[in-house]
Amino acid sequence: MSLSALLARTLAAGLLLAQTGCVGLSLVVGSKQADNGTSFTKHRGQQTPFDGSQPSYTSQADALRLWGPPWRRQLRDGHECWTYKTLRPKWRGLEVWGILSVPVLLPAGRKKATLEFADGQLVRYTIDSGRGYFVGLFLNNSTGAWWRFFEYDPAYEGSWGTY
């Protein structure tokens, strides 16, 4: 192979890798509850829009009417917490990043939404948020780190929106 052909192939591979932004592995390991404000919509586990485009609700009566009885009820620090299973699956597994992203993920139950009430009024609404570790070369990384811990932000419906 000539030097010019080798350089052309190296340049083409570099351009393809630059489009993905990273080369490496990500491991989706679990989830935690992420805050979602102090109101909820009629759909379980949906983020409440901040633009007021949908009606929002704040009472236990609204939760029972719209979402039905909770899957689990708990008392926590004097507040009543109602946990609901959503229709969105939780994912666990590995994703290989290169020119293309190759997910090897399995469904591991359903995401949960929790409504925390004080005196019948909502004081906190949380939704399961994906967590993962990335190891590899991040071409678009401003910090220069070769690994990162990532927690999915439900406000961002980007490429990690399914975790």
N, C-alpha and C positions, 0 to 999 in steps of 0.2 A: 504494500500500500504506500502510495506516495505521501510526502509530507503535507501537500496541499489538501489531499483527500482526508487525511487524519485531522487536520485543523478544521476543515469544513464539518466533519462529523462531530468533533468536540464542541464547536460553536453551536451546532444544531441541538445537541444534547443539553448544553448549558442554557440555551434559550427555552427549551421545553421545561427544564427543571425550574427556571426562574418564573415561569407562569404559575406553577403550583405554590411557590413560596417556601417550600420546605421539603426535606428528604429525611425520612426516619419513620418512627413508630409512635402511635398514640395508644394508650391503654385506658379504656373507659372503666373506672373502678367502682363507682358508687354514686350516691347523690346526697344532697342535703337540702333542707328547706330554705328557699330564698324568699325574702320579703317581696310582697306584691301590693302593698298599700293597705288602705282601710275601707275598701269597698270591693264588691264582686259583681260579676255579670251573670246572666242566666245560664251560661255554659260552664260546667265544672272544669276547673283548672285553667280557664282562659285568663290571660292577663287583662287586667282592667285598663282600657284605653284612657290616656290622660287628656285626650282632646274632647271628651264629653260626647263622642259620636254614638255611644250606646248608653242606655240607662244603667245606673249602678245601684246596688242595694247594700244595706248595712245592718239589717236586723235578723234575729233568729227566726222570726216568722217568715221573712223573705227566703231564708235558706231552706226552711222546711217546704215552703210552697214551690220553689224553683228547683232545688236539688234533691228533695226528699229526705228521708231519715239518714243520718250519717252512718258510715261504716264503723266508726269508733268514736266514743265520747270519753273525755278525760278531764279531770280538774288539774290545772297547773298554775301555781302561784295565785290562787283565788279566781282564776279565769276558767271558763268552760271552753274546752277545745273540741271542735268537731272535725273529724278527719273523713274525707271522701276519697274514693278511688276514682281516677279520671279515665277517659277512654284512651289516653296516650300511653304507649308502652315505655317501660324503662329498658335501656340497652346496656349490655355488658360485653366486653370483649376487646379485640385488638383491631387497629386500623393501620395499614402500611401505607406510607406516603412516599410518592416518587413522582413520576410524570403523571400518574393517575392515583387517586386514592382508592385503596382496596379494603373495604370494611369486612371484618370477620366478627360480626356482632350477633348476639342472640338476645331475644326478648327475655327479660327477667322480671315479670310482673307488670304492674301498672303504676304510673306516677300518682302521687297523692297530693291533694290540696287540703290545707287545714285552715279553718276559720276559728279565730279566738275571740270569744265574747266576754264582755264585762257588763253586767246588768242588762243583758239582752241586746246590747249593741256591739257591733264589730269593732275591735281595737287592733286586729292584725290579721292579715291574709297571706299565707305562704303557699308556695308551689314547689314540688320536687325540682331540683336543679342538678344537671349532670356534672360529674367531676371526672377529670382525667389527667394523666401525665403524658407529656410529649418528650421524646428523646430523639435528637437528630440535629441536622443542620437547618437553621431557619434563615432563609435568604432575605426575607423581608422583616427581620427582627431588629428593632432599634437598640435593644439592650446588648446584643452580642452573645447572649447566653445560648448554650447548646442544648439545654433542657428547660422545660417549663412546667409548672403546675397550672392547670386550667380549670376554672369553674364556669359552667355555662350560665350566661346571663339571660333570663327569660325575655328581657327587653330586646335582645338581639336575635332575630330569626335568620341567622346566617347558616353556614355549612354545618354547624353543630346543633342545629335546632331539634334533631330527633333524639338526642341523648336524654 
